[in-house]
Amino acid sequence: MDRIEKLCSYLDKCTTFADVGCDHGYCTRYMLKNGLCEAAVISDISAKCLQKAETLLADYVKCGTVKAVCCNGLEGVNEDTGQVLIAGMGGEEIVSIFKNSFIPQNFVLQPMKNTRAVREYLLQNGAQISVDEPFESGGKFYFVIKGKRSGNSNKYAESQLEYGLNLSGEITKKYVRTELTKKRAYLERDLKDETRLKIEEEISFMEGVLNED
Ligand SMILES: C[S@@+](CC[C@H](N)C(=O)[O-])C[C@H]1O[C@@H](n2cnc3c(N)ncnc32)[C@H](O)[C@@H]1O
């Protein structure tokens, strides 16, 4: 299954949907084609990227079902939007988008890196995370975080801040094993004592995560 297909499987039916950083707009097309939303906003900071989605969704734009906005993050998105997707950008960028605007009512996030920063921000700001797990596509791992703006009752352990909620999941274990193999290979290099110690600590932490049930 490709990344977009897998990512879309996390999206719920809603009335209004926003695809922030939409680029080609494939996820919005999935929502509309499957009757999962009545109206959508496609937004991107780059006019050139947004144009790709406007072309793909031209018929929907023409009839007013889709509104295209060239803007930074959530600036052009109504706070009442039912579900917001932000995928394919860095975790720090996603946090900065929230800081500048708001945490959406319902969100599906797929950071490309620094996922921990997204978790920490959401938890510190009262959001409720219902899904936080990796999926695998094309030999790569991607984390998806799904949740709501309010109702925080999550208690994350240190290992979950690093690897998500589903530590016993098969894909999480596979992800940790893959990262562990890379760290062990790194130890074969000629490293400064300080760096070696840090990597050894990380390895021992990861081994602990793999042994958790
Ligand atoms: C790699 S693409 C991901 C596209 C699509 N969401 C996906 O997951 O396949 C990242 C997109 O996010 C846009 N982007 C980056 N930072 C942004 C921001 N602060 N606000 C809106 N769009 C942003 C980029 O212009 C680019 O089109």
Ligand as a Chemical Component Dictionary entry (heavy atoms), coordinates in Angstrom:
data_LIG
# 
_chem_comp.id                   LIG 
_chem_comp.type                 NON-POLYMER 
_chem_comp.pdbx_formal_charge   0 
_chem_comp.three_letter_code    LIG 
# 
loop_
_chem_comp_atom.comp_id 
_chem_comp_atom.atom_id 
_chem_comp_atom.alt_atom_id 
_chem_comp_atom.type_symbol 
_chem_comp_atom.charge 
_chem_comp_atom.model_Cartn_x 
_chem_comp_atom.model_Cartn_y 
_chem_comp_atom.model_Cartn_z 
_chem_comp_atom.pdbx_ordinal 
LIG C1  C1  C 0  6.100 16.923 0.940  1  
LIG S1  S1  S 1  4.684 17.843 0.621  2  
LIG C2  C2  C 0  3.429 16.834 1.322  3  
LIG C3  C3  C 0  2.166 16.876 0.525  4  
LIG C4  C4  C 0  1.019 16.055 1.064  5  
LIG N1  N1  N 0  0.477 16.639 2.263  6  
LIG C5  C5  C 0  1.452 14.655 1.329  7  
LIG O1  O1  O 0  1.479 14.213 2.485  8  
LIG O2  O2  O -1 1.792 13.958 0.379  9  
LIG C6  C6  C 0  4.775 19.156 1.805  10 
LIG C7  C7  C 0  3.915 20.335 1.390  11 
LIG O3  O3  O 0  3.749 21.191 2.506  12 
LIG C8  C8  C 0  3.861 22.530 2.068  13 
LIG N2  N2  N 0  4.199 23.330 3.247  14 
LIG C9  C9  C 0  5.370 23.346 3.922  15 
LIG N3  N3  N 0  5.291 24.187 4.970  16 
LIG C10 C10 C 0  4.026 24.702 4.962  17 
LIG C11 C11 C 0  3.330 25.632 5.778  18 
LIG N4  N4  N 0  3.900 26.203 6.828  19 
LIG N5  N5  N 0  2.059 25.930 5.467  20 
LIG C12 C12 C 0  1.451 25.360 4.398  21 
LIG N6  N6  N 0  2.058 24.490 3.578  22 
LIG C13 C13 C 0  3.341 24.159 3.865  23 
LIG C14 C14 C 0  4.892 22.477 0.968  24 
LIG O4  O4  O 0  4.802 23.591 0.101  25 
LIG C15 C15 C 0  4.547 21.168 0.279  26 
LIG O5  O5  O 0  3.624 21.326 -0.755 27 
# 
loop_
_chem_comp_bond.comp_id 
_chem_comp_bond.atom_id_1 
_chem_comp_bond.atom_id_2 
_chem_comp_bond.value_order 
_chem_comp_bond.pdbx_ordinal 
LIG C1  S1  SING 1  
LIG S1  C2  SING 2  
LIG S1  C6  SING 3  
LIG C2  C3  SING 4  
LIG C3  C4  SING 5  
LIG C4  N1  SING 6  
LIG C4  C5  SING 7  
LIG C5  O1  DOUB 8  
LIG C5  O2  SING 9  
LIG C6  C7  SING 10 
LIG C7  O3  SING 11 
LIG C7  C15 SING 12 
LIG O3  C8  SING 13 
LIG C8  N2  SING 14 
LIG C8  C14 SING 15 
LIG N2  C9  SING 16 
LIG N2  C13 SING 17 
LIG C9  N3  DOUB 18 
LIG N3  C10 SING 19 
LIG C10 C11 SING 20 
LIG C10 C13 DOUB 21 
LIG C11 N4  SING 22 
LIG C11 N5  DOUB 23 
LIG N5  C12 SING 24 
LIG C12 N6  DOUB 25 
LIG N6  C13 SING 26 
LIG C14 O4  SING 27 
LIG C14 C15 SING 28 
LIG C15 O5  SING 29 
# 
